[in-house]
């Protein structure tokens, strides 16, 4: 199994240990680029079709994502058809 497939499976399992870097790799695989907001830890991700993921904050201390952040990403990717709904 390819490394990206393992990361996607990890994302879908709603883990407590998904890192910011792993999320960036997953979203990059789906064509998203990170957009930094000046003076803030708030981040958005945008793809070439102008699909936007917002409401994410880059973690400061341990680089681990919060459960709500993982849920936002999964719901968005399913909604636009980049992930299966099963």
C-alpha positions in Angstrom: 0.0 0.0 0.0 1.3 3.4 -0.9 2.3 5.9 1.8 -0.4 8.3 0.9 -3.1 5.6 1.0 -1.9 4.8 4.6 -2.2 8.4 5.5 -5.7 8.7 4.1 -6.8 5.6 6.0 -5.3 7.1 9.1 -7.3 10.3 8.5 -10.5 8.4 8.1 -10.0 6.5 11.4 -10.3 9.9 13.2 -6.9 9.4 15.0 -5.7 11.3 18.0 -2.2 11.5 16.6 -2.5 12.9 13.1 0.1 15.6 12.6 -0.2 18.9 10.7 2.5 17.7 8.3 0.5 14.5 7.6 -2.6 16.6 6.9 -0.6 18.8 4.5 0.6 15.7 2.6 -3.0 14.4 2.4 -4.4 17.7 1.2 -1.5 18.2 -1.3 -2.4 14.8 -2.7 -5.9 16.1 -3.4 -4.5 19.3 -5.0 -4.8 21.7 -2.1 -2.3 24.4 -1.2 -2.0 26.0 2.2 -3.0 29.6 2.6 -1.5 31.4 5.6 -3.3 34.3 7.2 -1.1 37.1 8.2 -0.3 37.2 11.9 -2.3 34.2 12.8 -2.1 30.4 13.2 -5.3 30.2 11.2 -4.9 28.3 7.9 -7.0 27.7 4.8 -6.5 25.2 2.0 -7.6 25.9 -1.6 -7.5 23.7 -4.6 -7.5 24.6 -8.3 -11.3 24.4 -8.5 -11.6 27.0 -5.7 -12.7 24.4 -3.1 -11.9 25.9 0.2 -11.2 24.3 3.6 -11.2 26.8 6.4 -11.6 26.8 10.2 -8.2 25.1 10.8 -5.5 26.4 13.1 -2.0 25.1 12.9 -1.2 23.4 16.3 1.5 25.2 18.3 2.8 22.8 20.9 2.6 19.1 19.8 1.7 19.4 16.1 -1.3 17.1 16.6 -4.7 18.0 15.1 -7.8 18.3 17.2 -10.7 16.0 16.5 -12.9 18.8 15.2 -10.2 19.7 12.6 -10.1 16.1 11.3 -13.9 16.1 11.1 -13.9 19.4 9.0 -11.4 17.9 6.5 -13.2 14.5 6.2 -16.6 16.1 5.7 -15.3 18.6 3.1 -13.4 15.9 1.1 -16.5 13.7 1.1 -18.8 16.5 0.2 -16.8 17.3 -2.9 -16.4 13.7 -3.9 -12.7 13.3 -3.2 -13.4 10.6 -0.5 -16.0 7.9 -0.4 -18.9 8.2 1.9 -18.5 4.7 3.4 
